[in-house]
Amino acid sequence: MEFLRDKIKQEFNLECYMPANGETCLIPTPHKFTYTVKLEDPTPFYKTAEKLLKIFQEKLTGWTVLFTDGAISVESVLIKVEGSEHDLKSVYISWTNQDEELGMTILEILQSMGHELS
């Protein structure tokens, strides 16, 4: 078992626990929620992301809204746009349990747009 533990740590860079027989080991895991919203926008996905950035900067005053590597982040909430050059884009919104209120606010902003981005 020690050999397997070392291999897991080496290859995957993951901590590996070896509880004794019958012993329970608790591993804290953050809960993350992800929602997908479909938006119609004929522009390329990065232009859609830029439009969303402006909307979030206007509506989420008091929050730090950043745009890096094609993704928008508001505190620990991550918003990513994917899709082809055609109309339909998928907007993914992910947040942890601690940012439930902010994540739901961002989701409501996207849903209130009527699935179209002008």
N, C-alpha and C positions, 0 to 999 in steps of 0.2 A: 504493500500500500504506500509505503514511503516513496518508492520509485515513481508510482503514478502521480502522487502529490507533487513531486519535483518536476515531472514532465508537464503537468498542467500549469504550474507556475512559470516554467520556462517558455512553453510554446504560446500560451494564451495570456500570460501576464495577469493571471487571476489568483486571488488568494484561495487556497483550498484547505478546508477544515477537516480534522480527523477526530471526531468525538469518539469516546470509548463506547464499547458495546452497550446498547440500551440508553445511552446519553443523548439528550436533545441539544442541538446547536441552532441558535436563532441568528439569522442573517438579516439585518435591516435592509429593506429595499424601498426606494422612493416610488410612490405611485404617480403615474403620469397619464393624463387624459389627452386623447387626440381626436379631433373632429375634422371632418372634411366638408367643405362647402364648394359647390359648383357655381362658377361665375361665367357669364358670357362676355367675352371681350375679344374683338378681332385683332388686337395688337399682340406682339410677341410677349411671352410670359414675363420677361424682365421689365417690360413697360407696364404690364399689369401690376407687378410688384411695386414699381415706382408710384403708380397711381394710388395704390393702397397705403403706401408710406405717407403720402400727403394727407390722405383722409385720416389716418391714425394720428398724425401730428396735430391736425386741427381739432379732433374730437377728444383726444386723450391728453389734455393739458395737465401738467403736473407730473406726468410720467416721462421717463426717458425712453424715447423711441429711436432705435438704431437700425441701420441698414448695412449689413455686411454679407459678402459672398452670396448675394441674391436672396437673402432671407431677412425678414424684419423681426426684431426682438423688442419686446416691451417688458422690462424687468426680466423675469425668467420665462415669459410666454414667447414661444417661437411661432412665427407665421411664415410659411413657405408656399410659393406658387409654382405649380408644375402644369405642363400642358404643351400641346403643339402650337403651331402658328395659327391654327384655326380658332374658332370662336370659344369653345368650351375649355375652361381652365379649372384645375382642382386647387383649392386653397386649403392647406393643412394647418391647423391650429393646435399646438401642444402646450400643456402646462402641468405643473405639479399641484398637488392637493392644497398647498399653502397659497397658491395664486388662483384659487377657484373663482373668486369674485371678479378679478381682472380678466381671466380667461373667458368667463361667461359674458362679460361686457363686450369684449372684442368679438366674440361669436355673434352676439346680438347686433353689433354694428354691421357685420358682414351679411347677416340674414336680412336686415332691414333694407339692404340695397336692392332687394327684389331679384337677386341673381343676375343682375346686369350691371356692368361697370361702364359709365359713360365718360 
